[in-house]
Amino acid sequence: MDTSKANIYKGYHEVVTDHFYKWEKAQSKRYFEYRKKWENNAKNLIVENFPLHLDIGITNVCNLECTFCARTVLLNEDKFRGPAHMDFELFKKIIDEAVEIGTFSINLNLLNEPLTNPELVKMIKYAKARGIVDVHFHSHGGLLTEKKSIELLDSGLDKLLISIDTPNKEKYEKLRVLSKFDSVIEYLKKFKELRDDRNSLGPLIKSNFIEFPGITEEEMRQNMEFGLSISDCVGFQEYLDPTGTIGTTKEYPQGYKSSFICQQPFTRLAIAEDGTVSPCCLDHEFELSVGNVKTQSLVELWKNKGMEEMRKKQKDGKFFEIPRCRNCEMATNGDEGIPTQFEKYGPTL
């Protein structure tokens, strides 16, 4: 097997508007340097002296109980960590080190709703003031009041990603337990209106839709059209089994080498609210922990033995020898070459 390049399984696809291209054109030279490295390093298994991107769980709190979310599954099994927000001083340490070593981008999510953290805006402002190129977060949008929208518009936030999943109110509220569809859409439309009233290109607004099993081509089209009507970009995310048990039924013959190589340990780190670090943003219980940023530097964590072993397993086509990776549906789908729903229907949408 040729391990000089990664067979990257793309579980996420986008459809964009003209506004997206205008926003992108206005970005800095350093932003384009970041995006070039993001594509090239993952494809060619290049490891910089620093992570290109950090997923920072500034809280582990969420006020919803979505049926398809791993957080809900873990809570129901009494396996999730107690509710906590990241200390601002720890966040500052992470950002200061990230800027010093050259990290470009941060996402403020790990199984959470960032808007529950009262210091969210303060954190965004700090990261932008220190020079992080791309600061963004995902939200269910239910807490995006007009007051909070104005604060976010003033913060320097680069992208806001809102999870919608369906334009059907009844289906939405069954999936996103405790959320109210009408309020979310009203909040999102108001956020966009406030931004546009400022004649501002940013923050870029993305609406995300999960490709649930059995979704039809017509449903995909409806999702896309609805998303484009309320945002600048529509994302289609592959559905991933929240129980993380797929590897318990999958067998790999002796000597098997997979063509799938996960890009995560080559490009990013995930940091929990307590500072625990993993090479994977889908490692919800931090089974792959390589240390803690409270006591170790980002560079030490990025270059330590655990990270090197993870990268070697991936390069050798042995992701399934890592228990957490063996139970990753993205890895098993990539190994089997199973196309996403977008790849099936995208050309006809």
Secondary structure, DSSP 4 states (H G I P E B T S, - for coil): ---SS-B----EEEEE-HHHHHHHHTS-HHHHHHHHHHHHHHHHT---SS-SEEEE-SB---S---TT-HHHHHHHTT-SPPP-BPPHHHHHHHHHHHHHHT--EEE--SSS-GGGSTTHHHHHHHHHHHT-SEEEEEE-STT--HHHHHHHHHHT--EEEEE---S-HHHHHHHSTT--HHHHHHHHHHHHHHHHHTT---SEEEEEEEE-TT--HHHHHHHHHHHHHHSSEEEEEE---TT--GGGS----TT---SB--SHHHHEEEE-TTSEEES-TT-TT-TT--EETTTS-HHHHHHSHHHHHHHHHHHTT-GGGSHHHHT-HHHHHHHHTPPPHHHHHGGG-
